[in-house]
Amino acid sequence: MRKKDELSKKHTCMQSAHPNEMTFVLIGRDAAAPHAIREWVNKRIELGKNQPGDEQIIEALACADTMESEGRKWVGAATHYPEGMGEESRRLHREYNRLVKEQIAGANNGIAICAVTDECNAKGIILVPGGENL
């Protein structure tokens, strides 16, 4: 599942995990990830937890296939903004940082900070420390 879907949809693995439960994430650009997923599928079936036609198994195998076909395109790519949004991301980061500095100095600008944050979310941009320099 793509990161944006995993975090936004209900009933996903991350949404179902207990807050203190250990999780392990594989990313598409990891050359070992498709193999690890297929081994996980084999073990689930071997243990009787799933059948080959189960939705969870079909989704996992499709994920492995997608990782193999497109995973290398993410090597070296920036991870905190969508493709083609670099300059817009840097602009929004600068604006956000300016507003935070003003707030630290005593400005009552919470509404403006929320507006920039909402704009980032709407554009799929994640605010990260130092993001304006990437």
N, C-alpha and C positions, 0 to 999 in steps of 0.2 A: 504494500500500500504506500502511496506517496505520503511524505511527511505531512503536507497540508491536510490531507484527508484523515490521516491517523489522529491528528490533533483536533479536528473539527467534527468528526462524525461520532455518534454514539455507538456503543457496543463494539469498539475496537479493542485490540489487545491493551494498549496504553490506558484507554478509558476504563477498562475492566480491572486493571492491576490495582492492588491495594497500595496506598501511598508509601508504605514501608517495604513493599515487596520488591525483590531484585528483578531487574529486567536486563535484556541484552539486545542491542540494536545493531543490525547490519545495514550498511549503506551501499547503494548501487555501484559506486566506483571501486569497492573492495573486490578484487578479482576472486577472492575465496568465497564470497557471499553466496553465489548461486549453488556451489557445491555444498555448502553448509546447509542451505535450505532443503536441498534434495535429500541429504542425509537425515535431516529432521523429519521430513515426510516419511522416509523409509522406516525410521524408528517408531513414529506414531502408529503406522500401520502394523508393524511388527508387534507392538505392545497392545494392539487391539483398541487403541484410543480413537482411531479413524478408519474409514474404508476409503479405497482409492477414489471413489466418486463423490466424496464429501466436499461440500462447498469450501471448507477451510483448506483442504488439500489441493483442490483445483486452483484456488486463489494463490496459495503458496508457490505452486509450480509455475503459474503465470508470472508471478513476481520474479522468480529465478530466471525465467526466459527473458523478461524485460531487462533485468539487470545485465544479462549477458549482451543483449543487443544495444543498449544505450548507456550502460554504466561508465564507459571510458570517456564519454563526452563531459562528465562532471569533474574529471581530474583537472585540478587547477582553477576550477570555476569558483567565483565568490558564492558564499552560501547564504548570505543574509538578505538578498534581494533577488527578485525574478530577473530572468534574462532580459537585457535591454533596459533595465531600470537603474543602472549604476549612478548616473548623474542625478536623477530624481531622488534616489536613496541618500546620496551625499547631501543634497539640499535639505531634505527633511531631517537628517541627522543634525546638520548645522542649526536649523531652526529649533529643534527640540533642545539641543544643548544650550542655546542662547536663552530659551525660556526657563530652563532649569537653573541656570546661573542667576537669572533675574529673581526667581523664586527664593533661592538661597539668600539673596540680598534683601528679601522682604517683600517682593512684589506679590500681589494677590492675583496670580494669573493661572490658576488651576484649570479654568475653562479653556484657555488657549493651549495648555499642555494636553488636555484631553482631546482637543480638536486635532492637533498634530498627530497624536497617537492613533486616533480613529482614522485619519487620512492614511497613515502608514498601514494600518491593518487592512483597509479597503484596497490598497494597492499591493498587498502581499509582501510588504517590506517589514522586516523584523528589526527593531531598534536594538543595536548592539553597541557596547562601549567601543569607541574608536571607529565606528562605522563610517564616519564622514571622511576618514583617511584611506578607506579601501577603494 
